[in-house]
Amino acid sequence: MIAFDTVTRKLQSLLAGPVVTNQSPWIASWQDGEGGPVHTNFVSTNDANPVDVVPAPDTIADGSRRLKFASLSNQDTASITVTVQYVDGGVTHILTVVTLAQGDTLYYEEGSGWYSTDTTGAIKQISDATVASAALSTAQAASSTASRLSTSLSAASISISGNSVSASANSVSTSMNSSAASLEASIRSSGFSILKSSFGIPA
């Protein structure tokens, strides 16, 4: 999720340099507050000059502004390199830098993050931040599942008489917790290299 919770925060984009023929169009949709109205903005790139893809909210009385969807389609006759940045007053944070071939499209979807597709719709690139977030969520979900199963197995062993059954349940739950913890530690330490490789992203 990308949130804009003060009146000084907005989302901008800029190109690495002048286009050859055509500027490219952005479309962005956001929601103001939980359950609030959804707004859509249409804006085109302006060479290396920043443009506001999502403007700062006028007020945050109803809750923060949340980006739901955004896309940029390269309509130039050559490749473009676009930088997407989160601006907080005078401080700029770069979210992603992507090179789009002619006809490629950059997308943002809430819950999925940034990715780009070619003219056939095939995914070409997923940002490192998106992969990291997805991988960490998977590892945390595995740990959570193992924890819940551990509780269930322990409860089951109590209801069945016999030490051997109880010992078996504890062994299974301990093993699952250990595996989940190892998975999460491996993903954190490896820099998500396995998932990057799966999506064709250089390590």
Disulfide bonds with the S-S distance in Angstrom:
none
